[in-house]
Amino acid sequence: MQEIGKDIKSSLSEVKRTAEFIRFTADAGKHMDGEAIGADNFPGFKKNKMSFAQRVPLGVVLAISPFNYPINLSASKIAPALIAGNSVILKPPTQGSISALHLARIFQAAGLPNGVLNTVTGKASEIGDYIVTKEEINFINFTGSTEIGKHIAKIAGMVPMMLELGGKDAAIVLKDADLDEAAREIVSGAYSYSGQRCTAIKRVLVTEDIADELVKKMLDQVQKLKVGNPEDGCEVTPLINTKSADFVQELIEDAINKGATLLCGNKRINNLIYPALFDNVTTDMRLAWEEPFGPVLPIIRVKDVDEAIIIANKSQYGLQSSVFTQNINHAFYVANKLEVGAVQINNKSERGPDHFPFSGVKASGMGTQGIRYSIEAMSRLKSIVLTVD
């Protein structure tokens, strides 16, 4: 809370969630079994040949965590890597490093041997390339911007990696949706922690026949948000730095200048951006495509569900989307056509539960997270083949 401005409720929730994540990961590690494979199932081979496949560690895992979840998204890299048998180098975020260092001390206090978990602090701009390109690194697990993720992938060579990058998550609202529920979920998903989440809802695609009613309900929900000091339990708090606030303000001004309808917002006090909601956003506006990472949400009106799908899929990102409808056939029709890692039905886009698979496509990343999936990613199968005469 004091370090990154996260509201107190979310801060406490992150700590509790992290503890549960570590416990669950430790238990999941007990079930990462190998397998014995007989050769006689394949034509031309006999029973005298057998493969014993087992998971072995990769070696040294470089974990690079972001500012918005400095504890949880550090632990989600550290714990599966350790369970898989690796040693870890943690590079915490520049803003959020104190929280991550406390986490490292907890691992040490729990009895983790010296040298198994190592923490390197400093500005990524100064030390990032150095540590990413070290020959001793066997796996890179990074959460952050798409720009930095692409840079890491370019300079790291053939080192395997897992990248959790940006998103432009769409909420598609169909005419048979429960609009009260949709409005609550969308506003919660868009503005919690000031929208500084890769899985935040960042645009709403709604059919024209219900748009007016949904907009009214959403505006009512936005106006209920508490804005201000994180210690006071506010959902919308100052952004992480001035650069981020300036960028969000640029997107707001671009939308206004190009004719979008500002329903609320466009108020700023230093790094505190008040929640902004726009209607009648069009696809020539930056806000329709760029990830704000702040408390601003565009509503784009579409003629039908197929237009919504086309706009959603035109994004360079492909992390998550939501679809709101009371018709299960409509829900799966949309879900099967969206080019994203996950589709939420009648729920805001979000990460978790932590044993669910979590992934992105296109510019949203590579690899699949989730407790079991992360352990598998940070280990490899080694086969020992026995031939008996």
DAKA-V315538 format. One line per field, one symbol per residue. phi: phi as a letter, one per 20 degrees, with the letter a starting at -180 (. if undefined). A space follows every 50 residues. Layout:
phi=???
//
This chain:
phi=.fecmfffffffffffffffffffffffffdeeebdcffffdgnddfecb ddececfepddedddeffcfefeeffefffffffneecdedffgepffff ffffffgfffoffgnedcdcdqfffddgffffeffffdbdcccrffgfgf ffffeemeffbccddfbcfddddefefffffffffffffedfllmebfef fcaddcfgfcfgffgfffgffffefecqfffemffdcgffbfgfffffff fffffffeofeeeaomcccleedfgdcddlfdfeegffceeflaeccedd ecfbfffffffgefffebebbccdaedfffffffgfefebfbcedlbffa eogfeffcbccleepbnceogffffffebbedddddddf
//
